[in-house]
Amino acid sequence: MAKIDKIKSNIEWLRELFKVLVAILVADVAGISKLYLDNNIGILFYFGVILVVFLSLWILIVAKRIEANINSLEDL
């Protein structure tokens, strides 16, 4: 029973991380959209675009880990 609790705890932690990453991604997209609309395309804009790419990849990795943990629960 301890293994199930450990996996559930890990899933909960990953879900919270997923929520934080999505919130940061939304804020970043809003920020780069504002910079684009203000025609203020500079280093901050490009840094935001790069951050969107990395956040998207990180969200994908976290989602895959959540799925893997849920699948491991089915095996128990």
N, C-alpha and C positions, 0 to 999 in steps of 0.2 A: 504493500500500500504506500510505502514511502516513495517509491519511484513515480507513482502516479501524481502524488503531491508535488514532487520536484518538477515534473514536466508541466503541470498546471501552473505552478509559480513562474516557471520560465516563460510560458505562453503569456501570462498576465504582464510580465515585465516587458516582453517584446511588443505587446499591444500598446502599452503606454509609450514606449519608444516610437512606435509607428505613429501614434497621435501627435507627438511632439514634432517629428520630422515632417508630417503633413502640414502642421501649422506653420512651421518655418518655411516650407516650400510655398505655401499660399502667400505669406508675407513677402517673401522674396519676389515672387511673380508680380505682386502688386507694386512693389518698389521699382522693379525694372520697367513695368508698364508706365508708371508715373514719370520715370526718367525719359522714357521714349516719347511720351506725349508732350513733355516739356522741351523736347529736342535737346536734351542734356546728355548726349551720348559721349561718355568718356570712360575712364578707367573703372569707375564704380559700376557703370552699366555692364561692362564686359565681365567684371568680377561677379556680378549678379547672375549673368547668363551661365558662367562656368559653375557657379554654386547650384543653379537649377539642375544642371546635368549630374553633378555629384550627388545631390539630394535625391534625385530620381533613382539613380543606381542604388543608393543606400536603402531607399524605401523598398525597392525590388528585392534586395537581399534580405531585408527584415521580413518581408511578406513570405518569401520562400522558406525562411527559418520557421516562421509560425506554421506554415503548411506542413513542414516536415515534423514539427512537434505534435501537431494534431494527428498526423498519420501514425506517429509512433504510439499515440494513445489508443488508437484503434487496435493495434497489435497486442496491447496488454489485455 
